[in-house]
Structure formats: C-alpha cells, structure tokens
C-alpha cells in the first residue's frame, strides 16, 4: 500500500472532521463518558483496569477530557504519552490542570512530570486515529507511534471515533494494529 493512498484517506477524513459543528463536538464530548459506560464491554474493562492510557486530543480527534475526569473521580490512575527520542512513553497525571502538561512534539500536550515511566503497567488504552475499518484496524497520523506502542504488549485498546471515520477501504499494512473495541459516535451524516 502506498503512502499516497494513506495520505489521500487522511486528507479526506481531515476535511470531513473540519465540517463538524462545534456545538455537536462539545455535546459529544460532554456525553461521551455516559455513552462509553453504556457499552458493557467497555465498562467491564475499565472496572478491572488500574491504569488507563489516554491522549490529549488535537483538532479533529475525539475529545476525551470528560472521560478522563470521570476516570479520576472513580479513583483510576490515568496516564498520557510523551514523545522522547522517537519513542512514545507514558506518564501518570493526577489532574487535567494546565500545569500538568506542556506543549510537546507536534504541538500536542504532554505530561510535565516525567519522573516515572509507566509503559508496561497500562491495562487499557484509548487510542486516537483518523480512520478505521470495521475490524478496528486504525490509520493514524503517520508517525507510527501508536502502532509501535500497541505492538509492545497486551493492552486492551479502545478507539472512539465519529461514524464517518469507519471505512472498509482504508489502506492496511502488516504493521497496522487493530484495536480491541471500536466505538463510533453517530453524526447523522450519510
């Protein structure tokens, strides 16, 4: 599969994400924890998990801060990625306060306190992506960080996306990783 094919899909999805109404995005973000916990498989995995890896969304990614706050209120440990020397490492945070994060590589917010790397101690990971097929194989932004991270060990992975981000024709390569649970949010688009 050529990088041109992947670039084309990424461009098409980014264009559709740009068209989403800001009010819809905000409503979805607020409702997301309830939507996710209504899914029995998700609720079960989270109830068993001690540490959950999350991401700080960039434009076009599903906003999950409300979920992070819910997990913290449940007493769960949450962690976020930081790119260091070409490797994605995860670090615990105990708040979404701005002081807990600094702008990192690619303009993405990353944990400020990097004293203890928790790779290998994660039970569940919510992973971002631009597109997925029905089996949950993800097409990311092109850096390969999440594919490498997901291939390292057995972590239960979850992806939340808008319904139009699921496409059976996304380019898939051998190294592309499939998430364990793919949860689409309906946009009402065709």
C-alpha positions as CSV (number, residue, x, y, z in Angstrom):
1,X,0.0,0.0,0.0
2,X,1.5,3.3,-0.9
3,X,1.9,6.3,1.3
4,X,-0.1,8.3,-1.3
5,X,-3.2,6.1,-0.7
6,X,-2.9,6.7,3.1
7,X,-2.3,10.4,2.6
8,X,-5.4,10.7,0.4
9,X,-7.5,9.0,3.1
10,X,-6.0,11.2,5.8
11,X,-6.8,14.3,3.8
12,X,-10.4,13.2,3.1
13,X,-11.1,12.4,6.7
14,X,-9.5,15.6,7.9
15,X,-11.7,17.6,5.5
16,X,-14.8,15.9,6.9
17,X,-13.7,16.5,10.5
18,X,-13.3,20.2,9.7
19,X,-17.0,20.3,8.8
20,X,-18.2,19.1,12.2
21,X,-20.3,21.6,14.1
22,X,-18.5,23.0,17.2
23,X,-21.7,22.6,19.3
24,X,-22.0,18.9,18.2
25,X,-18.4,18.3,19.2
26,X,-18.9,19.9,22.6
27,X,-22.2,18.0,23.2
28,X,-20.5,14.7,22.2
29,X,-17.5,15.4,24.5
30,X,-19.8,16.0,27.4
31,X,-21.9,12.9,26.7
32,X,-19.0,10.7,25.9
33,X,-18.5,9.1,29.4
34,X,-22.1,8.1,29.6
35,X,-22.1,6.7,26.1
36,X,-19.0,4.7,26.7
37,X,-20.0,3.3,30.1
38,X,-23.3,2.2,28.5
39,X,-21.2,-0.3,26.5
40,X,-20.9,-3.3,28.7
41,X,-17.5,-4.4,27.3
42,X,-16.0,-1.0,27.9
43,X,-17.5,-0.7,31.4
44,X,-16.1,-4.2,32.3
45,X,-12.6,-3.5,31.0
46,X,-12.5,-0.1,32.8
47,X,-13.8,-1.7,36.1
48,X,-10.9,-4.2,36.0
49,X,-8.3,-1.7,35.0
50,X,-6.0,0.1,37.4
51,X,-4.2,2.3,34.9
52,X,-5.7,3.8,31.7
53,X,-3.7,5.5,29.0
54,X,-5.5,8.4,27.4
55,X,-4.5,11.1,24.9
56,X,-4.8,14.9,24.7
57,X,-6.8,15.4,21.5
58,X,-5.6,17.6,18.7
59,X,-8.0,19.2,16.3
60,X,-10.2,16.6,14.7
61,X,-9.7,13.9,17.4
62,X,-12.4,12.8,19.7
63,X,-12.3,15.0,22.8
64,X,-12.0,12.7,25.8
65,X,-11.2,15.1,28.7
66,X,-14.7,14.5,30.3
67,X,-13.9,10.8,30.3
68,X,-10.5,11.5,32.0
69,X,-12.3,13.4,34.7
70,X,-14.8,10.6,35.2
71,X,-12.0,8.1,35.5
72,X,-10.2,10.2,38.0
73,X,-13.4,10.5,40.1
74,X,-13.6,6.7,40.0
75,X,-10.1,6.5,41.6
76,X,-8.5,5.2,38.4
77,X,-4.9,6.1,37.5
78,X,-4.6,7.9,34.1
79,X,-1.5,8.4,32.0
80,X,-0.7,10.3,28.9
81,X,2.0,9.9,26.2
82,X,5.2,11.9,25.7
83,X,7.4,11.5,22.7
84,X,11.0,11.2,23.8
85,X,13.9,10.4,21.3
86,X,11.4,8.9,18.8
87,X,9.7,6.7,21.4
88,X,6.2,7.2,23.0
89,X,6.4,6.8,26.7
90,X,3.5,7.2,29.2
91,X,3.5,9.1,32.5
92,X,0.8,9.3,35.2
93,X,-1.1,12.5,35.8
94,X,-3.4,13.3,38.7
95,X,-5.2,16.2,37.1
96,X,-6.0,17.8,33.8
97,X,-4.8,21.1,35.2
98,X,-2.7,23.1,32.7
99,X,0.3,22.8,35.0
100,X,0.4,19.1,34.5
101,X,1.1,19.4,30.8
102,X,3.5,21.2,28.4
103,X,3.3,21.5,24.6
104,X,5.4,18.8,23.1
105,X,6.3,17.4,19.8
106,X,3.8,18.2,17.0
107,X,2.1,20.7,19.3
108,X,0.4,18.0,21.4
109,X,0.1,18.5,25.2
110,X,2.3,16.0,27.1
111,X,2.8,15.3,30.8
112,X,5.1,17.8,32.6
113,X,6.2,15.3,35.3
114,X,8.2,12.6,33.6
115,X,9.8,11.1,36.7
116,X,8.3,7.6,36.4
117,X,7.6,6.0,33.0
118,X,4.6,3.6,33.3
119,X,5.0,1.7,30.0
120,X,4.2,-2.0,30.7
121,X,1.9,-1.1,33.6
122,X,-1.1,0.0,31.4
123,X,-4.3,-2.1,31.4
124,X,-6.5,-0.2,29.0
125,X,-5.5,2.4,26.3
126,X,-7.8,4.8,24.4
127,X,-6.0,5.4,21.1
128,X,-6.6,8.2,18.6
129,X,-6.8,7.6,14.9
130,X,-8.0,9.2,11.7
131,X,-9.8,6.2,10.2
132,X,-10.6,2.6,11.0
133,X,-12.0,-0.3,9.1
134,X,-14.9,-2.4,10.5
135,X,-12.4,-4.8,12.2
136,X,-10.8,-1.9,14.1
137,X,-7.6,-1.6,12.1
138,X,-6.5,2.0,12.6
139,X,-5.0,4.6,10.3
140,X,-3.2,7.1,12.4
141,X,-1.5,10.4,11.6
142,X,1.6,8.7,10.1
143,X,4.2,8.7,12.8
144,X,3.7,5.0,13.8
145,X,3.9,5.8,17.5
146,X,0.7,4.1,18.5
147,X,1.3,1.1,16.2
148,X,4.7,0.5,17.9
149,X,3.2,1.1,21.4
150,X,0.3,-1.3,20.8
151,X,2.6,-4.0,19.4
152,X,4.8,-3.9,22.5
153,X,2.4,-5.8,24.8
154,X,-1.1,-6.9,25.5
155,X,-3.0,-3.8,26.4
156,X,-6.8,-3.7,25.9
157,X,-7.2,-0.9,23.3
158,X,-10.3,1.2,22.6
159,X,-10.9,3.7,19.9
160,X,-13.7,6.2,19.8
161,X,-14.5,7.9,16.5
162,X,-17.2,9.5,14.5
163,X,-19.2,7.2,12.3
164,X,-17.8,8.5,9.0
165,X,-14.2,7.6,10.2
166,X,-15.1,3.9,9.7
167,X,-14.3,2.9,6.1
168,X,-13.8,-0.7,4.8
169,X,-11.5,0.7,2.1
170,X,-8.8,2.2,4.3
171,X,-5.3,1.2,3.3
172,X,-4.0,-1.5,5.7
173,X,-0.4,-2.7,6.0
174,X,1.1,-5.6,8.0
175,X,2.3,-3.3,10.8
176,X,-1.1,-1.6,11.3
177,X,-2.6,-2.6,14.6
178,X,-6.3,-3.5,15.3
179,X,-8.0,-2.1,18.4
180,X,-9.9,-4.4,20.6
181,X,-13.0,-2.2,20.8
182,X,-14.1,0.3,18.2
183,X,-16.9,2.6,19.4
184,X,-18.4,5.0,16.8
185,X,-20.4,8.1,17.7
186,X,-23.2,8.7,15.2
187,X,-23.1,12.1,13.5
188,X,-26.3,11.7,11.4
189,X,-24.2,12.0,8.2
190,X,-24.6,9.6,5.4
